[in-house]
Amino acid sequence: MKRFSIGLIAGILIGLLASSAFVLADQSIKLIINGKEIICDVAPQMINNRTMVPARYVAEALGAKVEWDDAQNAVVITNESAMQENNTSVVSEPYEWISLRMLIDNYSMEQDANQNKFVLKNKSGMVLIGNVDTVNNTVTNSVLFDSNNQELGSIETQIRSSQTCFNATKLKKWGFIN
């Protein structure tokens, strides 16, 4: 936890120095979760046109537990009481999830002309294809293919915190992400 804190502080200081020329001092960003303003020890800030907030404050305000895993060099956020928004059953599988936005930011994306499908390709040629339900703003029928266009299987999706998320555990197992 100590190494994480030092790294977090160093990263924030570097970010502040790099972006200080572009941010006016009177433009503070508020963090409001479920109608309640959350005061953080590190203020939310804009970096590369993205709003960055401390994960601990967001996760804990939403009832999640935040831990540092030194062996994996990772922040681990868990929420045992998480419910699927489109289903009333409790999520019981110990899966990790990754949002569509995170996949888009890390892999090249192609989208067909009618915008009802997306195709994500990783560096080794694997392809994740999903159909977009524009009415419900969800992704359905996500299927992963290897670099030889052989179907590996379907990938579970959920709506989590208003974002389409994929079963990262299976994507890692099949080598689509690290």
MONORQUI-V964714 format. One record per backbone hydrogen bond with DSSP energy under -1.0 kcal/mol. CO is the residue of the C=O (numbers start at 0). NH is the residue of the N-H. E is the energy in kcal/mol with one decimal. If there is no record, write none. Layout:
co:CO nh:NH e:E
co:CO nh:NH e:E
This chain:
co:0 nh:4 e:-2.5
co:1 nh:5 e:-2.4
co:2 nh:6 e:-2.6
co:3 nh:7 e:-2.8
co:4 nh:8 e:-2.6
co:5 nh:9 e:-2.7
co:6 nh:10 e:-2.6
co:7 nh:11 e:-2.3
co:8 nh:12 e:-2.6
co:9 nh:13 e:-2.4
co:10 nh:14 e:-2.4
co:11 nh:15 e:-2.8
co:12 nh:16 e:-2.5
co:13 nh:17 e:-2.5
co:14 nh:18 e:-2.0
co:15 nh:19 e:-1.3
co:18 nh:21 e:-1.6
co:23 nh:26 e:-1.7
co:30 nh:37 e:-3.7
co:32 nh:35 e:-1.9
co:35 nh:32 e:-2.7
co:44 nh:51 e:-3.8
co:46 nh:49 e:-1.1
co:49 nh:46 e:-2.8
co:51 nh:44 e:-2.3
co:53 nh:57 e:-1.4
co:54 nh:58 e:-3.0
co:55 nh:59 e:-2.7
co:56 nh:60 e:-1.6
co:57 nh:61 e:-1.2
co:58 nh:63 e:-2.8
co:59 nh:62 e:-1.5
co:64 nh:77 e:-2.5
co:66 nh:75 e:-3.3
co:68 nh:72 e:-1.1
co:68 nh:73 e:-1.9
co:73 nh:68 e:-3.1
co:75 nh:66 e:-2.5
co:77 nh:64 e:-3.5
co:78 nh:81 e:-1.8
co:81 nh:90 e:-1.4
co:88 nh:83 e:-1.1
co:92 nh:94 e:-1.3
co:95 nh:167 e:-1.7
co:95 nh:168 e:-1.2
co:97 nh:165 e:-3.3
co:98 nh:102 e:-2.0
co:99 nh:103 e:-2.8
co:100 nh:104 e:-2.7
co:101 nh:105 e:-1.3
co:102 nh:106 e:-1.6
co:107 nh:120 e:-1.6
co:109 nh:118 e:-2.4
co:111 nh:114 e:-1.7
co:115 nh:131 e:-2.4
co:117 nh:129 e:-2.0
co:118 nh:109 e:-2.5
co:119 nh:127 e:-2.9
co:121 nh:124 e:-1.7
co:125 nh:121 e:-2.1
co:126 nh:144 e:-3.0
co:127 nh:119 e:-2.8
co:128 nh:142 e:-2.8
co:129 nh:117 e:-2.4
co:130 nh:139 e:-3.2
co:131 nh:133 e:-1.0
co:132 nh:136 e:-1.4
co:132 nh:137 e:-1.5
co:137 nh:132 e:-3.5
co:139 nh:130 e:-2.6
co:141 nh:154 e:-2.6
co:142 nh:128 e:-2.7
co:143 nh:151 e:-3.1
co:143 nh:152 e:-1.2
co:144 nh:126 e:-2.1
co:145 nh:148 e:-2.0
co:149 nh:145 e:-2.4
co:152 nh:143 e:-2.7
co:155 nh:166 e:-1.8
co:157 nh:164 e:-3.1
co:158 nh:84 e:-1.1
co:159 nh:162 e:-1.4
co:162 nh:159 e:-2.8
co:163 nh:99 e:-3.0
co:164 nh:157 e:-2.0
co:165 nh:97 e:-2.1
co:165 nh:167 e:-1.2
co:166 nh:170 e:-1.8
co:167 nh:171 e:-2.6
co:168 nh:172 e:-2.2
co:169 nh:173 e:-2.3
co:170 nh:175 e:-2.5
co:171 nh:174 e:-1.3
